[in-house]
Amino acid sequence: MKTNYLMGAAAFALLAGAAHAQDLKFAPGEDAKFHWDSFEALKSTDLKGQKLTIDGPWGGVDKELFESVVAYFEAATGADVEYTGGDGFEQRVMIDVEAGSPPGIAVIPQPGLAADLAKRGKLAPLPAETADWVKENYAAGQSWVDLATFAGPDGNKALYGLFYKVDVKSLVWYVPENFEDAGYKVPTSMEELKALTEQIVADGGTPWCIGLGSGPATGWPATDWVEDMMLRNNTPADYDAWVSNDLKFDDPKVVSAIEDFGWFARNDKFVAGGAGAVGSTDFRDSPKGLFASPPACYMHRQASFIPSFFPEGTVVGQDADFFYFPAYADKDLGKPVLGAGTLFVVTQDSPVAQAFMKFLETPIAHEIWMAQSGFLTPMKGVNPETYADPTLKKMGGILLGADTFRFDGSDLMPGAIGAGVFWTGMVDYTAGKDAAAVAADIQKTWDSIK
């Protein structure tokens, strides 16, 4: 009887393994680009019969892509993982946490929300050695540790999350053919970028397309500019202090960063339509000037999503391309990158939840999504050749070359600031209001909400 039972159990395990294997996007071992050794090593973790629920913001295509990654964890460990993400995640997870029925893991797009949950004792800190692992294995590793380190209910700080799936904002878009025809080279420093801006004007062209229009959210594209300028003129510590309001908005360091944005945006010769058009031009229409004939502009600074608003049929890497929004050569600030990302945190501690967090430390957990679409990672141990297309690979290279990574600052500020007077203040500034006066008004609002 015992022999028959064991044979039956083995047959069931084989059938279960076969079912999992059928769900795998890429057959283990068949493509040498993947780190299959990290998948094989995961098989030593036996989680059969254990269930894990993950909730997060991804719906639609991203949901399917994430589930294709989860399938490898299930296949290797035998765990049963359910992802229940989609719209309304932020409200849903708060309700579930308060009701005492949180998911095992939450995928949080706003570090501020994670910090709030940690402070209230709703998150389980990660093992102490995880911080050292992130420092060693992520480009700009200390930045990623800092972004996921929060104070707990006792006031002591700990690492509570791991960033996975990152977006890059420090990009300048251009049309290679236009650069080639004019004899322009891609600048590698801010000094060179400013010199190119002036050269284009001297040659009779217009260097930039800038648009801040976005309906009720008009002004937000300028906040990205200012954040990038903060990182190129000041230390990461200054940036962090600014985001937390320890460095006041009307501090000369912040005013100087705003004015550095103004160097580009407030010069009629530098911007398509003149400086007066910056505040009223819709950000979705702004890059179209790159593709006019003759070009209405030669460069457009915007995040990795902007090709969605390029003319239909535009092929990135051929018809349009991008380069890193460069740092100043004469300032010892390295190569900072501005962006965003999603943070995995444990909202209900369990062996399977901790095992999944360890899974996210494996190359294969990143490479499966890299090989499809819409995924970037700062993890140094992945094979860049697994990226699905040259554009993603190039953006991934920018992440890997970063000395500092900082999250979109306006997203970390109180809503009344980051999604309010910072937006409107930048519109006022591009319309001609003094930078110091704009900054003072923003600080006045910040003081009023304390």
VEXDREN-2710 file (C-alpha; in Angstrom, 1 decimal):
% VEXDREN-2710
k/r/px/py/pz
1/MET/0.0/0.0/0.0
2/LYS/2.8/2.4/0.9
3/THR/4.5/1.7/-2.4
4/ASN/1.3/2.3/-4.4
5/TYR/0.8/5.6/-2.4
6/LEU/4.3/6.8/-3.2
7/MET/3.9/5.9/-6.9
8/GLY/0.6/7.8/-7.0
9/ALA/2.1/10.8/-5.3
10/ALA/5.0/10.8/-7.7
11/ALA/2.7/10.6/-10.6
12/PHE/0.6/13.5/-9.3
13/ALA/3.8/15.6/-8.8
14/LEU/4.9/14.9/-12.4
15/LEU/1.4/15.8/-13.7
16/ALA/1.5/19.0/-11.6
17/GLY/4.9/19.9/-12.9
18/ALA/3.9/19.3/-16.5
19/ALA/0.8/21.5/-16.0
20/HIS/3.1/24.3/-14.7
21/ALA/5.6/23.8/-17.5
22/GLN/2.8/24.2/-20.1
23/ASP/2.1/27.7/-18.6
24/LEU/5.8/28.8/-18.9
25/LYS/6.4/31.5/-21.5
26/PHE/10.0/30.3/-22.2
27/ALA/10.9/26.6/-21.8
28/PRO/13.6/26.2/-19.1
29/GLY/17.0/25.5/-20.4
30/GLU/16.2/26.1/-24.1
31/ASP/17.5/29.7/-24.5
32/ALA/21.0/30.3/-23.2
33/LYS/20.4/34.0/-22.6
34/PHE/18.4/33.3/-19.5
35/HIS/19.9/32.4/-16.1
36/TRP/18.2/29.1/-15.9
37/ASP/20.6/28.1/-13.0
38/SER/18.7/30.6/-10.8
39/PHE/15.4/28.8/-11.7
40/GLU/16.9/25.4/-11.0
41/ALA/18.2/26.5/-7.7
42/LEU/14.7/27.6/-6.7
43/LYS/13.5/24.0/-6.9
44/SER/15.1/23.3/-3.6
45/THR/12.4/25.4/-2.0
46/ASP/9.4/23.2/-1.4
47/LEU/6.2/25.2/-0.9
48/LYS/3.6/22.7/-2.1
49/GLY/0.3/23.3/-0.5
50/GLN/1.1/26.9/0.4
51/LYS/-0.9/29.8/-1.0
52/LEU/0.1/33.4/-1.6
53/THR/-2.0/36.3/-2.7
54/ILE/-0.4/39.4/-4.3
55/ASP/-2.2/42.6/-5.0
56/GLY/-0.9/45.5/-7.0
57/PRO/-1.7/48.2/-9.6
58/TRP/-1.1/46.1/-12.7
59/GLY/-4.1/45.2/-14.9
60/GLY/-4.6/44.2/-18.5
61/VAL/-1.3/43.4/-20.3
62/ASP/0.9/44.1/-17.3
63/LYS/-1.2/41.7/-15.2
64/GLU/-0.6/38.9/-17.8
65/LEU/3.1/39.7/-18.0
66/PHE/3.5/39.6/-14.2
67/GLU/1.6/36.3/-14.1
68/SER/4.0/34.9/-16.7
69/VAL/6.8/35.6/-14.2
70/VAL/4.8/34.2/-11.2
71/ALA/4.4/30.9/-13.2
72/TYR/8.1/30.1/-12.8
73/PHE/7.9/30.5/-9.0
74/GLU/4.9/28.2/-8.9
75/ALA/6.6/25.7/-11.2
76/ALA/9.8/25.6/-9.2
77/THR/8.4/25.6/-5.7
78/GLY/4.9/24.1/-6.0
79/ALA/3.3/27.2/-4.4
80/ASP/-0.1/28.5/-5.4
81/VAL/0.1/32.2/-6.1
82/GLU/-2.9/34.4/-7.0
83/TYR/-2.4/38.0/-8.3
84/THR/-5.5/40.1/-7.9
85/GLY/-4.3/43.5/-9.1
86/GLY/-5.8/46.2/-11.2
87/ASP/-7.4/49.7/-10.9
88/GLY/-8.1/51.0/-7.5
89/PHE/-5.3/49.2/-5.8
90/GLU/-4.3/52.0/-3.4
91/GLN/-7.8/52.2/-1.9
92/ARG/-8.3/48.5/-2.0
93/VAL/-5.1/47.6/-0.2
94/MET/-5.8/50.2/2.6
95/ILE/-9.3/48.7/3.1
96/ASP/-7.9/45.2/3.2
97/VAL/-5.2/46.1/5.6
98/GLU/-7.6/47.9/8.0
99/ALA/-10.0/45.0/7.8
100/GLY/-7.3/42.6/8.9
101/SER/-7.3/40.7/5.6
102/PRO/-4.3/42.0/3.6
103/PRO/-2.7/40.2/0.7
104/GLY/0.5/38.4/1.5
105/ILE/2.4/40.8/-0.7
106/ALA/1.5/44.3/-2.0
107/VAL/3.0/45.9/-5.1
108/ILE/3.1/49.6/-4.3
109/PRO/3.9/52.3/-6.9
110/GLN/4.2/55.1/-4.3
111/PRO/7.0/54.8/-1.6
112/GLY/5.0/57.2/0.5
113/LEU/2.2/54.7/0.9
114/ALA/4.6/52.0/1.9
115/ALA/6.2/54.4/4.5
116/ASP/2.8/55.0/6.0
117/LEU/2.0/51.3/6.2
118/ALA/5.4/50.6/7.8
119/LYS/4.9/53.3/10.4
120/ARG/1.6/51.8/11.4
121/GLY/3.1/48.4/11.8
122/LYS/1.3/46.9/8.7
123/LEU/4.4/45.7/6.9
124/ALA/7.0/43.0/7.8
125/PRO/10.6/44.2/7.5
126/LEU/12.8/42.2/5.2
127/PRO/15.8/40.2/6.6
128/ALA/18.7/42.4/7.6
129/GLU/21.0/40.9/4.9
130/THR/18.6/42.1/2.2
131/ALA/19.9/45.6/2.3
132/ASP/23.5/44.4/1.7
133/TRP/22.2/42.3/-1.2
134/VAL/20.5/45.3/-2.8
135/LYS/23.6/47.5/-2.3
136/GLU/25.7/44.9/-4.0
137/ASN/23.4/43.8/-6.8
138/TYR/21.5/46.9/-7.9
139/ALA/23.2/49.7/-9.8
140/ALA/23.1/52.8/-7.5
141/GLY/22.3/50.2/-4.8
142/GLN/22.4/52.6/-1.9
143/SER/19.7/54.7/-3.6
144/TRP/17.3/51.7/-3.8
145/VAL/18.0/50.8/-0.1
146/ASP/17.3/54.4/0.9
147/LEU/14.0/54.5/-1.1
148/ALA/12.7/51.3/0.6
149/THR/13.9/52.1/4.2
150/PHE/11.2/53.4/6.5
151/ALA/10.6/53.9/10.2
152/GLY/8.5/51.3/11.9
153/PRO/5.9/51.8/14.6
154/ASP/8.8/52.0/17.2
155/GLY/10.6/54.7/15.2
156/ASN/13.4/52.3/14.2
157/LYS/14.2/52.2/10.5
158/ALA/14.4/49.0/8.4
159/LEU/14.3/47.9/4.8
160/TYR/10.7/47.0/4.0
161/GLY/10.6/46.5/0.3
162/LEU/12.3/45.5/-2.9
163/PHE/12.0/47.6/-6.1
164/TYR/11.0/45.6/-9.2
165/LYS/10.0/47.1/-12.6
166/VAL/11.4/50.6/-12.9
167/ASP/10.7/53.5/-15.2
168/VAL/13.3/56.1/-16.5
169/LYS/12.5/59.8/-16.8
170/SER/15.9/61.3/-17.5
171/LEU/15.7/61.0/-21.3
172/VAL/16.0/63.4/-24.3
173/TRP/14.2/62.3/-27.5
174/TYR/15.4/63.3/-31.0
175/VAL/15.3/62.3/-34.6
176/PRO/18.7/60.8/-35.7
177/GLU/18.2/61.9/-39.3
178/ASN/17.7/65.5/-38.2
179/PHE/20.9/65.4/-36.1
180/GLU/22.8/63.7/-39.0
181/ASP/21.6/66.2/-41.6
182/ALA/22.6/69.1/-39.3
183/GLY/25.9/67.6/-38.2
184/TYR/25.0/67.5/-34.5
185/LYS/26.3/64.9/-32.1
186/VAL/24.6/63.5/-29.0
187/PRO/25.8/65.5/-26.0
188/THR/27.4/63.7/-23.1
189/SER/27.4/66.5/-20.5
190/MET/25.0/69.3/-19.6
191/GLU/27.6/71.8/-20.8
192/GLU/27.5/70.1/-24.2
193/LEU/23.7/70.0/-24.2
194/LYS/23.5/73.8/-23.5
195/ALA/26.2/74.4/-26.2
196/LEU/24.2/72.3/-28.7
197/THR/21.0/74.3/-27.7
198/GLU/22.8/77.5/-28.6
199/GLN/24.3/76.1/-31.8
200/ILE/21.0/75.1/-33.1
201/VAL/19.7/78.6/-32.7
202/ALA/22.8/80.0/-34.4
203/ASP/22.1/77.7/-37.3
204/GLY/18.6/79.1/-37.6
205/GLY/16.7/76.2/-35.9
206/THR/14.7/75.8/-32.7
207/PRO/16.3/73.3/-30.2
208/TRP/13.4/72.3/-28.0
209/CYS/9.7/71.3/-27.9
210/ILE/8.3/71.8/-24.4
211/GLY/4.7/71.4/-23.4
212/LEU/3.1/71.5/-19.9
213/GLY/-0.5/71.1/-20.9
214/SER/-2.3/68.2/-19.3
215/GLY/-5.9/69.2/-18.5
216/PRO/-6.4/69.5/-14.7
217/ALA/-2.8/68.2/-14.3
218/THR/-1.2/71.0/-16.4
219/GLY/2.3/71.8/-15.2
220/TRP/3.5/68.3/-14.2
221/PRO/6.0/67.9/-17.0
222/ALA/7.9/70.9/-15.6
223/THR/8.2/69.2/-12.2
224/ASP/10.2/66.4/-13.9
225/TRP/12.5/69.0/-15.4
226/VAL/13.0/70.7/-12.0
227/GLU/13.6/67.3/-10.3
228/ASP/16.2/66.4/-12.9
229/MET/17.9/69.8/-12.4
230/MET/17.9/69.4/-8.6
231/LEU/19.8/66.1/-9.1
232/ARG/22.3/67.8/-11.5
233/ASN/22.9/70.9/-9.3
234/ASN/22.7/69.4/-5.8
235/THR/23.6/66.3/-3.9
236/PRO/21.2/63.4/-3.4
237/ALA/20.9/64.4/0.2
238/ASP/19.7/67.8/-0.8
239/TYR/17.2/66.3/-3.1
240/ASP/15.9/64.0/-0.3
241/ALA/15.7/67.0/2.1
242/TRP/13.8/69.0/-0.5
243/VAL/11.3/66.2/-1.0
244/SER/10.7/66.0/2.7
245/ASN/10.6/69.8/3.1
246/ASP/13.7/69.8/5.4
247/LEU/15.2/71.9/2.6
248/LYS/12.6/74.5/2.0
249/PHE/11.1/75.1/-1.4
250/ASP/12.4/78.7/-1.4
251/ASP/15.9/77.7/-0.6
252/PRO/18.5/79.2/-3.1
253/LYS/19.4/75.6/-4.1
254/VAL/15.8/74.9/-5.2
255/VAL/15.4/78.3/-6.8
256/SER/18.6/77.8/-8.8
257/ALA/17.3/74.4/-10.1
258/ILE/14.0/76.1/-11.2
259/GLU/16.0/78.8/-13.0
260/ASP/18.2/76.1/-14.7
261/PHE/15.0/74.7/-16.1
262/GLY/14.1/78.2/-17.1
263/TRP/17.3/78.5/-19.1
264/PHE/15.7/76.1/-21.5
265/ALA/12.0/76.9/-21.2
266/ARG/11.9/80.7/-20.9
267/ASN/14.0/81.7/-23.9
268/ASP/11.8/82.4/-27.0
269/LYS/14.6/81.3/-29.3
270/PHE/15.0/77.9/-27.6
271/VAL/11.4/76.7/-27.6
272/ALA/9.0/76.0/-30.5
273/GLY/6.3/78.6/-30.4
274/GLY/8.2/80.7/-28.0
275/ALA/8.3/80.6/-24.2
276/GLY/4.7/81.8/-24.1
277/ALA/3.5/78.6/-25.7
278/VAL/5.1/76.3/-23.1
279/GLY/2.3/76.4/-20.6
280/SER/-0.5/76.0/-23.1
281/THR/1.0/73.3/-25.4
282/ASP/-0.3/69.9/-24.5
283/PHE/2.5/67.5/-23.5
284/ARG/1.1/64.8/-25.8
285/ASP/1.3/67.1/-28.8
286/SER/4.6/68.6/-27.9
287/PRO/7.0/66.0/-29.4
288/LYS/5.3/66.2/-32.8
289/GLY/7.6/69.1/-33.7
290/LEU/10.4/66.6/-33.9
291/PHE/8.8/65.0/-36.9
292/ALA/7.9/68.1/-38.9
293/SER/9.7/69.0/-42.1
294/PRO/11.7/71.1/-41.6
295/PRO/12.0/70.2/-37.8
296/ALA/10.0/72.5/-35.5
297/CYS/12.4/71.4/-32.8
298/TYR/15.4/69.0/-32.4
299/MET/14.9/67.7/-28.8
300/HIS/12.2/66.8/-26.3
301/ARG/12.8/65.9/-22.7
302/GLN/10.3/63.3/-21.5
303/ALA/10.0/59.9/-19.8
304/SER/10.1/56.5/-21.5
305/PHE/6.3/56.5/-22.2
306/ILE/6.3/59.4/-24.7
307/PRO/6.7/57.3/-27.9
308/SER/3.0/56.4/-27.4
309/PHE/2.3/60.0/-28.7
310/PHE/4.7/59.9/-31.6
311/PRO/3.2/59.8/-35.2
312/GLU/1.8/56.4/-36.0
313/GLY/4.4/54.0/-37.5
314/THR/7.4/55.7/-35.8
315/VAL/10.0/53.2/-35.0
316/VAL/12.1/54.0/-32.0
317/GLY/15.8/53.4/-32.7
318/GLN/15.3/54.3/-36.3
319/ASP/12.8/57.2/-36.8
320/ALA/13.3/58.5/-33.3
321/ASP/15.8/57.8/-30.6
322/PHE/16.8/59.1/-27.1
323/PHE/19.9/59.8/-25.0
324/TYR/20.5/60.3/-21.3
325/PHE/19.7/63.7/-20.0
326/PRO/23.3/64.5/-19.0
327/ALA/24.8/65.7/-15.8
328/TYR/27.2/68.6/-15.5
329/ALA/30.9/67.6/-16.2
330/ASP/32.2/70.2/-13.8
331/LYS/30.1/69.1/-10.8
332/ASP/31.0/65.9/-8.9
333/LEU/27.5/64.5/-8.8
334/GLY/28.0/61.4/-11.0
335/LYS/25.2/60.2/-13.3
336/PRO/21.9/60.7/-11.5
337/VAL/18.7/59.1/-13.0
338/LEU/15.2/60.3/-12.2
339/GLY/12.4/57.8/-12.5
340/ALA/9.7/55.7/-10.7
341/GLY/9.1/52.1/-9.9
342/THR/7.0/49.5/-8.0
343/LEU/7.9/48.4/-4.5
344/PHE/7.1/44.8/-3.3
345/VAL/6.3/44.7/0.4
346/VAL/5.2/41.9/2.7
347/THR/1.8/42.8/4.2
348/GLN/1.1/39.4/5.7
349/ASP/4.2/37.5/6.8
350/SER/4.6/33.9/5.9
351/PRO/7.3/31.5/4.6
352/VAL/5.8/31.6/1.1
353/ALA/5.7/35.4/1.1
354/GLN/9.4/35.6/2.2
355/ALA/10.3/33.0/-0.4
356/PHE/8.7/35.1/-3.1
357/MET/10.7/38.1/-2.0
358/LYS/13.8/36.0/-2.4
359/PHE/12.6/34.9/-5.8
360/LEU/12.7/38.6/-6.8
361/GLU/16.4/38.6/-6.1
362/THR/17.0/36.0/-8.8
363/PRO/18.0/37.0/-12.4
364/ILE/15.3/34.8/-13.9
365/ALA/12.5/36.7/-12.1
366/HIS/13.6/39.8/-14.0
367/GLU/14.7/38.2/-17.3
368/ILE/11.3/36.6/-18.0
369/TRP/9.6/40.0/-18.1
370/MET/12.6/41.7/-19.7
371/ALA/12.2/39.3/-22.6
372/GLN/8.7/40.5/-23.3
373/SER/7.8/44.2/-23.0
374/GLY/7.6/47.2/-20.7
375/PHE/10.1/46.2/-18.1
376/LEU/13.3/47.7/-16.9
377/THR/15.5/46.7/-14.0
378/PRO/18.6/48.1/-12.2
379/MET/19.7/44.5/-11.2
380/LYS/23.3/44.0/-12.3
381/GLY/23.2/40.2/-12.5
382/VAL/20.7/40.0/-15.4
383/ASN/21.7/39.4/-18.9
384/PRO/21.0/42.6/-20.9
385/GLU/20.7/40.5/-24.0
386/THR/17.3/39.2/-22.7
387/TYR/15.7/42.5/-23.3
388/ALA/13.0/42.2/-25.9
389/ASP/14.1/45.1/-28.1
390/PRO/17.1/47.6/-28.4
391/THR/15.1/50.4/-26.9
392/LEU/14.5/48.6/-23.6
393/LYS/18.1/47.4/-23.6
394/LYS/19.4/51.0/-24.0
395/MET/17.1/52.3/-21.2
396/GLY/18.3/49.4/-19.1
397/GLY/21.8/50.5/-19.8
398/ILE/21.0/54.0/-18.5
399/LEU/19.8/52.5/-15.3
400/LEU/22.9/50.3/-14.9
401/GLY/25.1/53.3/-15.5
402/ALA/23.4/55.4/-12.8
403/ASP/25.4/56.5/-9.7
404/THR/22.2/57.8/-8.1
405/PHE/18.5/57.0/-8.6
406/ARG/15.8/59.1/-7.2
407/PHE/12.0/58.7/-7.3
408/ASP/9.9/61.4/-8.9
409/GLY/10.0/64.0/-6.2
410/SER/6.5/65.5/-6.8
411/ASP/5.0/62.0/-6.2
412/LEU/6.6/61.9/-2.8
413/MET/5.4/65.3/-1.7
414/PRO/2.0/66.0/-0.1
415/GLY/-0.7/66.0/-2.8
416/ALA/-1.4/69.7/-2.3
417/ILE/2.2/70.4/-3.2
418/GLY/3.4/67.7/-5.7
419/ALA/0.0/67.5/-7.5
420/GLY/-1.1/71.0/-6.8
421/VAL/0.9/74.2/-6.3
422/PHE/4.1/72.8/-7.8
423/TRP/2.2/72.2/-11.0
424/THR/0.6/75.6/-11.1
425/GLY/3.7/77.3/-9.9
426/MET/5.7/76.0/-12.8
427/VAL/3.1/77.3/-15.3
428/ASP/3.3/80.7/-13.6
429/TYR/7.1/80.5/-13.9
430/THR/7.2/79.7/-17.6
431/ALA/4.7/82.6/-18.1
432/GLY/7.3/85.0/-16.6
433/LYS/6.8/85.0/-12.8
434/ASP/10.1/85.2/-10.8
435/ALA/11.4/81.8/-9.7
436/ALA/12.0/83.0/-6.1
437/ALA/8.4/84.3/-5.9
438/VAL/7.0/81.0/-7.2
439/ALA/9.1/79.0/-4.8
440/ALA/8.0/81.3/-1.9
441/ASP/4.4/80.7/-2.8
442/ILE/4.8/77.0/-2.9
443/GLN/6.6/77.0/0.5
444/LYS/3.8/79.1/2.0
445/THR/1.3/76.4/1.0
446/TRP/3.5/73.7/2.4
447/ASP/3.7/75.6/5.7
448/SER/0.0/75.9/5.8
449/ILE/-0.7/72.1/5.6
450/LYS/1.6/71.1/8.5
END
